[in-house]
Amino acid sequence: MSSNGRITDEAGYQKSLGWLVEKAVILEDPLIDPEEKAKLQRTYDFVEQRLLEYRRGELVQLFPGLRDIYKTLGWAVQEHEPITSESEPDITAIEPRVINTPSDPETPPVKPIVSQNEKQKAVVNLSAWLDD
């Protein structure tokens, strides 16, 4: 986090998230001093809010319609730099992975020859017990 309490990049986001997890364990300790716990809880809440604002800002970049929804809900959004072609990762340079899978057999499976008599045996009258 920067000095103004804003998260500036993904590395800062991950670092703040790790801090949050670390402090959550301390806050759950029943033996912590109540005064110390209250102070830590205020800091925890502040960092949590900055994390949420940062992530909302990223979502607004991807889905601009969310800005109005967040505004209606009264949720703050951290503004990010607009996405430019230089800041977007070049996905064309990524080589697709080739997975070696067995190919399908070239000849279709052979169907067994069934005589007309065997077909008739296969048909079962399930309602025959009703005639008794």
N, C-alpha and C positions, 0 to 999 in steps of 0.2 A: 504494500500500500504506500502511496505517496504521502507527503507531509500534510496534504489537504484532506486525507482520508479517502481518496479515490483509488480504485484499483486501475492500474495503467495497462496491464497486459495479461495474457493467459498465465504466465509464470507467477505473477503477483496474485492472481485468482487462486491458483493451486496452493501457493504458500499460505494464503489467508484461510483457505479451506482446511489445510493441515493444522493450522493454529486453532481453528474452531473445534476440530475433533479432539485435539490435545487438551484444550481447556474444558471441554464438555465432561471429560473424565474427572477433572478436578472439581467441577461444580457439583457432581453427583456424590462426592465424598461427604458423608454425614458429619465428619469431625472437623470440617473446615470452619474457620472463624466466621461468624455471621457478617461482620463488617467487611472482611476480605471477600467473602462470597458476594455481597451486594456490589462491591466495586468491580469485581471480575464479571459479574452478570451484566453490568452496564456496558463494559467494554465488549463483552461477547455479543450483546444485542446490537451494538454499533457495527461491529465487523460483519455480523450476519446480514444486516440491512445493506451494507455496501456490496456484499456478495450478490444479494438478490438484485440490486440495482444494476450491477455490472452485467449479469446474465440477461436481465430484461432488455438492456441496451443492445446486446448482441442479437436477441430475438427480434427486436424492432428493426434492425438492419436487414434481417432476412425476410421478415413479414411486416411491412410498414403499417398495415391495418391494426396491428397490436397497440400502436401508440395511443390511438383513441380509446381503446378498451382499457389500457392501463390508466389513462387520464380519468376515465369515468370511475374506475375503482379507487382512484386517489393514490395509486402506486407510483413512486418515483422511478425514473429511468435514467441511467447514466448514459450520456451521449458518447458515441464512439466516432472515430474518424470514418468518413465514408469509405466503402470498399471500392478500391480502384483495381485496375488490371495488374498493377505492380504488387499490390498487397495480397491478391488472390493467389493461391498455390497453382502452379502449372500442372494440371492433371494430365495433359497430353504427353508429358515426358515419362509418365509411369508406364512401365511395360506390363502388359497383362500376363498373369501367371498361366503357364501351360500345365494342365493337369493330365497326366497319362491315365486314361481310363480304358478298360477293355472295349473293343469295338463290338458292335452287334454282329451276330452270326450272319453270314451272307445268305444262307439258305434258311427258309422258314421251317419251323418244326413240322414234322409229319403228323397228320391227324390219323388216329387209328380208324380202321374200317369197321363199321358197325353194321351188322345185318339187320334187316327189317324185323326179324324175330326178337333180336336183342333189344331193339328200340321199344317194342311192345311190352317186353318184360319190365323195362325201366319205368313205364307209366303206371303209377299206383293210384287206385281209386281210394282216396282218403275218406270219402263219405260212405264207404261200404258198410261200416259198422252201424250207420243210422238205419239201414234197411232191416235190421234184426228185430 
